[in-house]
Amino acid sequence: MKRALPLLLTYIAVVAIACFLAFVVSQSTASAQIPAQSSKTAIDNAKYASPGTYKTESSLATWRDGSRQRDVPVKHYFPHTTAAKNGAAEVAKFPVILFSHGLGGNREAGKRWAEHWASHGFIVVSVQHMGSDEALWKGAAPRDIPEKMKAG
């Protein structure tokens, strides 16, 4: 143990110096970029703090993963559009955000974020990851949950 201690202290010192240098470099890079930003960027960022102009809708679906022979539950959130052109519905194009739940979650996770993004004109696809989803802990005894989460 006594021989390993100097090696451990050297390792910690090297990691600390590397982290400090990374921080200094990132701060100098970030401060160099600030003058290039316009005040319009700040206004654009502020408008995303409130709900967007679109009403939102959502739908549930199940995709089939043929190579693994399993179903993949998904939930779509999207802006509601009622625009019509010449009697036919106009097809609108929106950017897509893929949302991934955390360990032990499901396709309903992040609902508030997804609805907010959809209100700003984004389509959000929330995918449920089988094997690391809520099945890890659902129905398990409380004492077994930590071990099941580690296994996930």
C-alpha positions as CSV (number, residue, x, y, z in Angstrom):
1,M,0.0,0.0,0.0
2,K,2.9,2.4,0.8
3,R,4.4,1.9,-2.6
4,A,1.1,2.5,-4.4
5,L,0.4,5.8,-2.5
6,P,3.0,7.9,-4.4
7,L,1.8,6.5,-7.7
8,L,-1.8,7.4,-6.8
9,L,-0.8,10.9,-5.7
10,T,1.1,11.4,-8.9
11,Y,-1.9,10.2,-10.9
12,I,-4.2,12.6,-9.1
13,A,-1.8,15.5,-9.6
14,V,-1.6,14.8,-13.4
15,V,-5.4,14.5,-13.7
16,A,-5.9,17.7,-11.7
17,I,-3.4,19.7,-13.9
18,A,-5.0,18.3,-17.1
19,C,-8.5,19.3,-15.8
20,F,-7.2,22.8,-14.9
21,L,-5.6,23.3,-18.3
22,A,-8.7,22.0,-20.1
23,F,-10.8,24.5,-18.1
24,V,-8.4,27.4,-18.9
25,V,-8.4,26.6,-22.6
26,S,-12.2,26.2,-22.8
27,Q,-12.7,29.5,-21.0
28,S,-10.3,31.4,-23.3
29,T,-12.0,29.9,-26.3
30,A,-15.5,30.7,-25.1
31,S,-14.5,34.3,-24.2
32,A,-13.0,34.8,-27.6
33,Q,-16.3,33.8,-29.3
34,I,-18.5,36.1,-27.2
35,P,-17.9,39.3,-29.3
36,A,-18.8,37.4,-32.5
37,Q,-22.3,36.8,-31.2
38,S,-25.0,39.3,-32.0
39,S,-27.7,40.6,-29.7
40,K,-30.1,38.8,-32.0
41,T,-28.8,35.5,-30.7
42,A,-29.8,36.5,-27.1
43,I,-33.3,37.4,-28.3
44,D,-33.6,34.1,-30.2
45,N,-32.5,32.2,-27.1
46,A,-35.0,34.1,-24.9
47,K,-38.0,33.2,-27.1
48,Y,-37.5,29.5,-26.4
49,A,-38.0,30.0,-22.7
50,S,-41.8,30.4,-23.2
51,P,-44.1,28.0,-25.0
52,G,-44.1,28.2,-28.7
53,T,-46.9,29.1,-31.1
54,Y,-47.9,25.6,-32.2
55,K,-50.4,23.5,-30.4
56,T,-48.9,20.0,-29.9
57,E,-50.1,16.5,-30.6
58,S,-48.7,13.1,-29.8
59,S,-49.1,9.6,-30.9
60,L,-47.9,6.2,-29.7
61,A,-46.4,3.7,-32.1
62,T,-44.4,0.4,-32.0
63,W,-41.6,-0.1,-34.5
64,R,-40.4,-3.6,-35.3
65,D,-36.7,-4.3,-35.1
66,G,-36.5,-7.3,-37.4
67,S,-32.8,-8.0,-36.9
68,R,-33.3,-8.5,-33.1
69,Q,-36.9,-9.8,-33.4
70,R,-38.4,-7.3,-30.9
71,D,-40.7,-4.4,-30.7
72,V,-39.5,-0.8,-30.0
73,P,-42.1,1.4,-28.3
74,V,-42.0,5.1,-29.5
75,K,-43.9,8.2,-28.9
76,H,-44.1,11.1,-31.4
77,Y,-44.7,14.7,-30.4
78,F,-45.4,17.1,-33.2
79,P,-46.7,20.6,-34.0
80,H,-50.3,20.7,-35.0
81,T,-50.7,22.3,-38.4
82,T,-54.0,23.2,-40.0
83,A,-52.6,25.0,-43.0
84,A,-54.4,24.2,-46.3
85,K,-53.5,25.1,-49.8
86,N,-56.0,24.8,-52.6
87,G,-58.2,22.5,-50.6
88,A,-55.4,20.1,-49.7
89,A,-53.4,19.9,-46.6
90,E,-50.0,21.5,-46.9
91,V,-47.1,19.2,-46.0
92,A,-44.9,21.0,-43.5
93,K,-41.2,20.1,-42.8
94,F,-40.0,20.3,-39.3
95,P,-36.6,19.4,-37.7
96,V,-36.5,16.2,-35.7
97,I,-35.2,15.6,-32.1
98,L,-34.6,12.1,-31.0
99,F,-35.1,11.8,-27.2
100,S,-33.5,9.0,-25.3
101,H,-34.8,8.3,-21.7
102,G,-32.4,7.5,-18.9
103,L,-31.8,4.2,-17.2
104,G,-35.1,2.7,-16.0
105,G,-37.3,5.1,-18.0
106,N,-39.8,4.7,-20.8
107,R,-41.1,6.5,-23.9
108,E,-43.2,8.8,-21.6
109,A,-40.0,10.3,-20.0
110,G,-39.3,13.9,-20.9
111,K,-42.9,14.6,-21.8
112,R,-42.7,18.2,-20.7
113,W,-39.6,18.9,-22.8
114,A,-41.0,17.1,-25.8
115,E,-44.2,19.1,-25.8
116,H,-42.3,22.3,-25.4
117,W,-40.0,21.5,-28.3
118,A,-43.0,20.5,-30.4
119,S,-44.7,23.9,-29.6
120,H,-41.6,25.5,-31.2
121,G,-41.9,23.5,-34.4
122,F,-39.9,20.4,-33.7
123,I,-40.9,16.8,-34.2
124,V,-39.8,14.8,-31.2
125,V,-39.4,11.0,-31.3
126,S,-39.1,9.5,-27.9
127,V,-37.7,5.9,-28.1
128,Q,-38.0,3.3,-25.3
129,H,-34.9,1.2,-25.0
130,M,-35.8,-2.4,-24.2
131,G,-33.5,-3.9,-21.6
132,S,-32.6,-0.6,-20.0
133,D,-36.2,0.7,-19.6
134,E,-38.7,0.5,-16.7
135,A,-38.8,-3.3,-16.9
136,L,-35.6,-3.2,-14.8
137,W,-37.4,-2.1,-11.7
138,K,-41.1,-2.5,-12.3
139,G,-42.6,-5.1,-10.0
140,A,-39.3,-5.7,-8.2
141,A,-38.9,-5.7,-4.5
142,P,-37.3,-2.4,-3.3
143,R,-34.2,-4.2,-2.0
144,D,-33.6,-5.7,-5.5
145,I,-33.9,-2.5,-7.5
146,P,-30.2,-1.3,-7.1
147,E,-28.9,-4.6,-8.3
148,K,-31.3,-4.7,-11.3
149,M,-30.4,-1.1,-12.2
150,K,-26.6,-2.0,-12.2
151,A,-27.4,-5.0,-14.4
152,G,-29.1,-2.7,-16.9
